[in-house]
């Protein structure tokens, strides 16, 4: 049995579409924040290593 991909009236609702887009943007923002915090942490560890382990 094949599942059809026909959008229902619920899926075509403009308010629902806007809500879905808003959620996606929110998730992207969270992912970006996590990536920035990881990069800052790595940078801080690198600075610590450079200053405390001369080589």
PDB file of N, CA, C and O in Angstrom:
ATOM      1  N   UNK A   1       0.849  -1.184   0.000  1.00  0.00           N
ATOM      2  CA  UNK A   1       0.000   0.000   0.000  1.00  0.00           C
ATOM      3  C   UNK A   1       0.889   1.241   0.000  1.00  0.00           C
ATOM      4  O   UNK A   1       1.834   1.345   0.783  1.00  0.00           O
ATOM      5  N   UNK A   2       0.575   2.168  -0.882  1.00  0.00           N
ATOM      6  CA  UNK A   2       1.377   3.377  -1.005  1.00  0.00           C
ATOM      7  C   UNK A   2       0.677   4.542  -0.289  1.00  0.00           C
ATOM      8  O   UNK A   2      -0.531   4.737  -0.421  1.00  0.00           O
ATOM      9  N   UNK A   3       1.454   5.292   0.456  1.00  0.00           N
ATOM     10  CA  UNK A   3       0.898   6.438   1.188  1.00  0.00           C
ATOM     11  C   UNK A   3       0.976   7.665   0.280  1.00  0.00           C
ATOM     12  O   UNK A   3       2.047   8.018  -0.213  1.00  0.00           O
ATOM     13  N   UNK A   4      -0.152   8.297   0.071  1.00  0.00           N
ATOM     14  CA  UNK A   4      -0.157   9.488  -0.781  1.00  0.00           C
ATOM     15  C   UNK A   4       0.341  10.696   0.002  1.00  0.00           C
ATOM     16  O   UNK A   4       0.190  10.760   1.222  1.00  0.00           O
ATOM     17  N   UNK A   5       0.922  11.628  -0.690  1.00  0.00           N
ATOM     18  CA  UNK A   5       1.469  12.825  -0.052  1.00  0.00           C
ATOM     19  C   UNK A   5       0.606  14.047  -0.370  1.00  0.00           C
ATOM     20  O   UNK A   5       1.132  15.122  -0.661  1.00  0.00           O
ATOM     21  N   UNK A   6      -0.668  13.889  -0.316  1.00  0.00           N
ATOM     22  CA  UNK A   6      -1.589  14.986  -0.577  1.00  0.00           C
ATOM     23  C   UNK A   6      -1.745  15.798   0.697  1.00  0.00           C
ATOM     24  O   UNK A   6      -2.040  15.251   1.760  1.00  0.00           O
ATOM     25  N   UNK A   7      -1.548  17.092   0.588  1.00  0.00           N
ATOM     26  CA  UNK A   7      -1.681  17.964   1.757  1.00  0.00           C
ATOM     27  C   UNK A   7      -3.153  18.133   2.108  1.00  0.00           C
ATOM     28  O   UNK A   7      -3.992  18.362   1.237  1.00  0.00           O
ATOM     29  N   UNK A   8      -3.443  18.020   3.368  1.00  0.00           N
ATOM     30  CA  UNK A   8      -4.817  18.194   3.827  1.00  0.00           C
ATOM     31  C   UNK A   8      -5.105  19.685   4.010  1.00  0.00           C
ATOM     32  O   UNK A   8      -4.207  20.521   3.911  1.00  0.00           O
ATOM     33  N   UNK A   9      -6.344  19.995   4.272  1.00  0.00           N
ATOM     34  CA  UNK A   9      -6.731  21.387   4.524  1.00  0.00           C
ATOM     35  C   UNK A   9      -6.005  21.912   5.755  1.00  0.00           C
ATOM     36  O   UNK A   9      -5.670  23.094   5.831  1.00  0.00           O
ATOM     37  N   UNK A  10      -5.766  21.028   6.716  1.00  0.00           N
ATOM     38  CA  UNK A  10      -5.045  21.414   7.934  1.00  0.00           C
ATOM     39  C   UNK A  10      -3.622  21.852   7.584  1.00  0.00           C
ATOM     40  O   UNK A  10      -3.131  22.850   8.112  1.00  0.00           O
ATOM     41  N   UNK A  11      -2.965  21.113   6.701  1.00  0.00           N
ATOM     42  CA  UNK A  11      -1.589  21.431   6.316  1.00  0.00           C
ATOM     43  C   UNK A  11      -1.510  22.694   5.454  1.00  0.00           C
ATOM     44  O   UNK A  11      -0.498  23.393   5.465  1.00  0.00           O
ATOM     45  N   UNK A  12      -2.569  22.979   4.716  1.00  0.00           N
ATOM     46  CA  UNK A  12      -2.569  24.135   3.816  1.00  0.00           C
ATOM     47  C   UNK A  12      -2.991  25.423   4.515  1.00  0.00           C
ATOM     48  O   UNK A  12      -2.966  26.494   3.908  1.00  0.00           O
ATOM     49  N   UNK A  13      -3.367  25.330   5.752  1.00  0.00           N
ATOM     50  CA  UNK A  13      -3.803  26.498   6.506  1.00  0.00           C
ATOM     51  C   UNK A  13      -2.638  27.495   6.626  1.00  0.00           C
ATOM     52  O   UNK A  13      -1.579  27.133   7.139  1.00  0.00           O
ATOM     53  N   UNK A  14      -2.815  28.745   6.160  1.00  0.00           N
ATOM     54  CA  UNK A  14      -1.723  29.730   6.200  1.00  0.00           C
ATOM     55  C   UNK A  14      -1.188  29.980   7.609  1.00  0.00           C
ATOM     56  O   UNK A  14       0.012  30.187   7.787  1.00  0.00           O
ATOM     57  N   UNK A  15      -2.058  29.962   8.599  1.00  0.00           N
ATOM     58  CA  UNK A  15      -1.604  30.178   9.975  1.00  0.00           C
ATOM     59  C   UNK A  15      -0.716  29.022  10.422  1.00  0.00           C
ATOM     60  O   UNK A  15       0.284  29.238  11.107  1.00  0.00           O
ATOM     61  N   UNK A  16      -1.072  27.806  10.044  1.00  0.00           N
ATOM     62  CA  UNK A  16      -0.258  26.633  10.394  1.00  0.00           C
ATOM     63  C   UNK A  16       1.082  26.690   9.670  1.00  0.00           C
ATOM     64  O   UNK A  16       2.116  26.378  10.260  1.00  0.00           O
ATOM     65  N   UNK A  17       1.074  27.079   8.415  1.00  0.00           N
ATOM     66  CA  UNK A  17       2.318  27.177   7.659  1.00  0.00           C
ATOM     67  C   UNK A  17       3.256  28.187   8.311  1.00  0.00           C
ATOM     68  O   UNK A  17       4.460  27.947   8.411  1.00  0.00           O
ATOM     69  N   UNK A  18       2.712  29.306   8.750  1.00  0.00           N
ATOM     70  CA  UNK A  18       3.526  30.331   9.414  1.00  0.00           C
ATOM     71  C   UNK A  18       4.091  29.796  10.728  1.00  0.00           C
ATOM     72  O   UNK A  18       5.237  30.075  11.079  1.00  0.00           O
ATOM     73  N   UNK A  19       3.281  29.032  11.442  1.00  0.00           N
ATOM     74  CA  UNK A  19       3.728  28.458  12.715  1.00  0.00           C
ATOM     75  C   UNK A  19       4.868  27.460  12.495  1.00  0.00           C
ATOM     76  O   UNK A  19       5.839  27.444  13.251  1.00  0.00           O
ATOM     77  N   UNK A  20       4.744  26.641  11.472  1.00  0.00           N
ATOM     78  CA  UNK A  20       5.789  25.665  11.169  1.00  0.00           C
ATOM     79  C   UNK A  20       7.088  26.378  10.808  1.00  0.00           C
ATOM     80  O   UNK A  20       8.158  25.982  11.269  1.00  0.00           O
ATOM     81  N   UNK A  21       7.003  27.425   9.988  1.00  0.00           N
ATOM     82  CA  UNK A  21       8.197  28.190   9.622  1.00  0.00           C
ATOM     83  C   UNK A  21       8.833  28.844  10.842  1.00  0.00           C
ATOM     84  O   UNK A  21      10.058  28.894  10.961  1.00  0.00           O
ATOM     85  N   UNK A  22       7.999  29.343  11.746  1.00  0.00           N
ATOM     86  CA  UNK A  22       8.510  29.982  12.962  1.00  0.00           C
ATOM     87  C   UNK A  22       9.261  28.964  13.821  1.00  0.00           C
ATOM     88  O   UNK A  22      10.318  29.269  14.373  1.00  0.00           O
ATOM     89  N   UNK A  23       8.709  27.757  13.929  1.00  0.00           N
ATOM     90  CA  UNK A  23       9.375  26.704  14.706  1.00  0.00           C
ATOM     91  C   UNK A  23      10.721  26.339  14.092  1.00  0.00           C
ATOM     92  O   UNK A  23      11.706  26.144  14.804  1.00  0.00           O
ATOM     93  N   UNK A  24      10.752  26.250  12.769  1.00  0.00           N
ATOM     94  CA  UNK A  24      12.015  25.898  12.104  1.00  0.00           C
ATOM     95  C   UNK A  24      13.068  26.960  12.359  1.00  0.00           C
ATOM     96  O   UNK A  24      14.224  26.640  12.636  1.00  0.00           O
ATOM     97  N   UNK A  25      12.675  28.220  12.267  1.00  0.00           N
ATOM     98  CA  UNK A  25      13.627  29.308  12.513  1.00  0.00           C
ATOM     99  C   UNK A  25      14.136  29.268  13.952  1.00  0.00           C
ATOM    100  O   UNK A  25      15.311  29.519  14.218  1.00  0.00           O
ATOM    101  N   UNK A  26      13.226  28.948  14.876  1.00  0.00           N
ATOM    102  CA  UNK A  26      13.599  28.878  16.285  1.00  0.00           C
ATOM    103  C   UNK A  26      14.616  27.765  16.516  1.00  0.00           C
ATOM    104  O   UNK A  26      15.579  27.943  17.262  1.00  0.00           O
ATOM    105  N   UNK A  27      14.400  26.618  15.875  1.00  0.00           N
ATOM    106  CA  UNK A  27      15.337  25.499  16.005  1.00  0.00           C
ATOM    107  C   UNK A  27      16.693  25.874  15.418  1.00  0.00           C
ATOM    108  O   UNK A  27      17.731  25.557  15.998  1.00  0.00           O
ATOM    109  N   UNK A  28      16.686  26.544  14.273  1.00  0.00           N
ATOM    110  CA  UNK A  28      17.941  26.962  13.657  1.00  0.00           C
ATOM    111  C   UNK A  28      18.697  27.915  14.573  1.00  0.00           C
ATOM    112  O   UNK A  28      19.920  27.835  14.690  1.00  0.00           O
ATOM    113  N   UNK A  29      17.967  28.817  15.222  1.00  0.00           N
ATOM    114  CA  UNK A  29      18.584  29.776  16.127  1.00  0.00           C
ATOM    115  C   UNK A  29      19.246  29.054  17.300  1.00  0.00           C
ATOM    116  O   UNK A  29      20.351  29.409  17.710  1.00  0.00           O
ATOM    117  N   UNK A  30      18.560  28.030  17.842  1.00  0.00           N
ATOM    118  CA  UNK A  30      19.123  27.260  18.953  1.00  0.00           C
ATOM    119  C   UNK A  30      20.391  26.544  18.512  1.00  0.00           C
ATOM    120  O   UNK A  30      21.380  26.516  19.245  1.00  0.00           O
ATOM    121  N   UNK A  31      20.364  25.960  17.308  1.00  0.00           N
ATOM    122  CA  UNK A  31      21.535  25.255  16.806  1.00  0.00           C
ATOM    123  C   UNK A  31      22.697  26.215  16.619  1.00  0.00           C
ATOM    124  O   UNK A  31      23.842  25.869  16.911  1.00  0.00           O
ATOM    125  N   UNK A  32      22.415  27.407  16.139  1.00  0.00           N
ATOM    126  CA  UNK A  32      23.462  28.403  15.917  1.00  0.00           C
ATOM    127  C   UNK A  32      24.077  28.825  17.255  1.00  0.00           C
ATOM    128  O   UNK A  32      25.294  28.972  17.366  1.00  0.00           O
ATOM    129  N   UNK A  33      23.231  29.016  18.265  1.00  0.00           N
ATOM    130  CA  UNK A  33      23.732  29.391  19.594  1.00  0.00           C
ATOM    131  C   UNK A  33      24.642  28.306  20.152  1.00  0.00           C
ATOM    132  O   UNK A  33      25.696  28.603  20.715  1.00  0.00           O
ATOM    133  N   UNK A  34      24.242  27.061  19.998  1.00  0.00           N
ATOM    134  CA  UNK A  34      25.047  25.948  20.499  1.00  0.00           C
ATOM    135  C   UNK A  34      26.396  25.918  19.787  1.00  0.00           C
ATOM    136  O   UNK A  34      27.428  25.711  20.426  1.00  0.00           O
ATOM    137  N   UNK A  35      26.399  26.122  18.480  1.00  0.00           N
ATOM    138  CA  UNK A  35      27.647  26.088  17.720  1.00  0.00           C
ATOM    139  C   UNK A  35      28.564  27.226  18.151  1.00  0.00           C
ATOM    140  O   UNK A  35      29.769  27.021  18.298  1.00  0.00           O
ATOM    141  N   UNK A  36      28.017  28.415  18.355  1.00  0.00           N
ATOM    142  CA  UNK A  36      28.827  29.555  18.789  1.00  0.00           C
ATOM    143  C   UNK A  36      29.425  29.292  20.160  1.00  0.00           C
ATOM    144  O   UNK A  36      30.599  29.583  20.386  1.00  0.00           O
ATOM    145  N   UNK A  37      28.645  28.750  21.071  1.00  0.00           N
ATOM    146  CA  UNK A  37      29.172  28.486  22.419  1.00  0.00           C
ATOM    147  C   UNK A  37      30.261  27.419  22.375  1.00  0.00           C
ATOM    148  O   UNK A  37      31.239  27.510  23.118  1.00  0.00           O
ATOM    149  N   UNK A  38      30.112  26.413  21.520  1.00  0.00           N
ATOM    150  CA  UNK A  38      31.147  25.388  21.379  1.00  0.00           C
ATOM    151  C   UNK A  38      32.429  26.002  20.828  1.00  0.00           C
ATOM    152  O   UNK A  38      33.519  25.707  21.317  1.00  0.00           O
ATOM    153  N   UNK A  39      32.304  26.855  19.813  1.00  0.00           N
ATOM    154  CA  UNK A  39      33.491  27.482  19.238  1.00  0.00           C
ATOM    155  C   UNK A  39      34.195  28.396  20.244  1.00  0.00           C
ATOM    156  O   UNK A  39      35.424  28.441  20.288  1.00  0.00           O
ATOM    157  N   UNK A  40      33.426  29.116  21.041  1.00  0.00           N
ATOM    158  CA  UNK A  40      34.024  29.979  22.066  1.00  0.00           C
ATOM    159  C   UNK A  40      34.761  29.123  23.096  1.00  0.00           C
ATOM    160  O   UNK A  40      35.866  29.470  23.512  1.00  0.00           O
ATOM    161  N   UNK A  41      34.160  28.018  23.503  1.00  0.00           N
ATOM    162  CA  UNK A  41      34.799  27.128  24.475  1.00  0.00           C
ATOM    163  C   UNK A  41      36.115  26.569  23.932  1.00  0.00           C
ATOM    164  O   UNK A  41      37.117  26.526  24.645  1.00  0.00           O
ATOM    165  N   UNK A  42      36.105  26.145  22.676  1.00  0.00           N
ATOM    166  CA  UNK A  42      37.330  25.622  22.059  1.00  0.00           C
ATOM    167  C   UNK A  42      38.394  26.705  21.998  1.00  0.00           C
ATOM    168  O   UNK A  42      39.569  26.438  22.252  1.00  0.00           O
ATOM    169  N   UNK A  43      37.992  27.922  21.664  1.00  0.00           N
ATOM    170  CA  UNK A  43      38.934  29.037  21.619  1.00  0.00           C
ATOM    171  C   UNK A  43      39.546  29.324  22.979  1.00  0.00           C
ATOM    172  O   UNK A  43      40.741  29.599  23.082  1.00  0.00           O
ATOM    173  N   UNK A  44      38.733  29.260  24.019  1.00  0.00           N
ATOM    174  CA  UNK A  44      39.246  29.510  25.371  1.00  0.00           C
ATOM    175  C   UNK A  44      40.239  28.425  25.787  1.00  0.00           C
ATOM    176  O   UNK A  44      41.267  28.725  26.393  1.00  0.00           O
ATOM    177  N   UNK A  45      39.937  27.179  25.468  1.00  0.00           N
ATOM    178  CA  UNK A  45      40.856  26.079  25.787  1.00  0.00           C
ATOM    179  C   UNK A  45      42.160  26.252  25.017  1.00  0.00           C
ATOM    180  O   UNK A  45      43.237  26.009  25.563  1.00  0.00           O
ATOM    181  N   UNK A  46      42.074  26.667  23.759  1.00  0.00           N
ATOM    182  CA  UNK A  46      43.277  26.881  22.954  1.00  0.00           C
ATOM    183  C   UNK A  46      44.127  28.011  23.535  1.00  0.00           C
ATOM    184  O   UNK A  46      45.350  27.889  23.600  1.00  0.00           O
ATOM    185  N   UNK A  47      43.498  29.102  23.955  1.00  0.00           N
ATOM    186  CA  UNK A  47      44.245  30.209  24.562  1.00  0.00           C
ATOM    187  C   UNK A  47      44.918  29.763  25.858  1.00  0.00           C
ATOM    188  O   UNK A  47      46.062  30.129  26.126  1.00  0.00           O
ATOM    189  N   UNK A  48      44.211  28.980  26.651  1.00  0.00           N
ATOM    190  CA  UNK A  48      44.790  28.462  27.897  1.00  0.00           C
ATOM    191  C   UNK A  48      46.015  27.603  27.593  1.00  0.00           C
ATOM    192  O   UNK A  48      47.054  27.722  28.242  1.00  0.00           O
ATOM    193  N   UNK A  49      45.870  26.744  26.603  1.00  0.00           N
ATOM    194  CA  UNK A  49      46.976  25.845  26.251  1.00  0.00           C
ATOM    195  C   UNK A  49      48.183  26.638  25.756  1.00  0.00           C
ATOM    196  O   UNK A  49      49.317  26.324  26.118  1.00  0.00           O
ATOM    197  N   UNK A  50      47.955  27.652  24.940  1.00  0.00           N
ATOM    198  CA  UNK A  50      49.060  28.459  24.414  1.00  0.00           C
ATOM    199  C   UNK A  50      49.776  29.204  25.524  1.00  0.00           C
ATOM    200  O   UNK A  50      51.003  29.298  25.510  1.00  0.00           O
ATOM    201  N   UNK A  51      49.038  29.733  26.480  1.00  0.00           N
ATOM    202  CA  UNK A  51      49.635  30.533  27.545  1.00  0.00           C
ATOM    203  C   UNK A  51      50.302  29.693  28.632  1.00  0.00           C
ATOM    204  O   UNK A  51      51.295  30.129  29.216  1.00  0.00           O
ATOM    205  N   UNK A  52      49.788  28.516  28.911  1.00  0.00           N
ATOM    206  CA  UNK A  52      50.297  27.741  30.044  1.00  0.00           C
ATOM    207  C   UNK A  52      51.213  26.587  29.666  1.00  0.00           C
ATOM    208  O   UNK A  52      51.877  26.013  30.529  1.00  0.00           O
ATOM    209  N   UNK A  53      51.254  26.247  28.392  1.00  0.00           N
ATOM    210  CA  UNK A  53      52.140  25.166  27.940  1.00  0.00           C
ATOM    211  C   UNK A  53      53.047  25.690  26.832  1.00  0.00           C
ATOM    212  O   UNK A  53      52.807  25.413  25.657  1.00  0.00           O
ATOM    213  N   UNK A  54      54.084  26.442  27.190  1.00  0.00           N
ATOM    214  CA  UNK A  54      54.968  26.979  26.153  1.00  0.00           C
ATOM    215  C   UNK A  54      55.685  25.831  25.440  1.00  0.00           C
ATOM    216  O   UNK A  54      56.057  24.823  26.041  1.00  0.00           O
ATOM    217  N   UNK A  55      55.858  26.027  24.152  1.00  0.00           N
ATOM    218  CA  UNK A  55      56.506  24.917  23.462  1.00  0.00           C
ATOM    219  C   UNK A  55      57.067  25.240  22.178  1.00  0.00           C
ATOM    220  O   UNK A  55      57.634  24.371  21.516  1.00  0.00           O
TER     221      UNK A  55
END
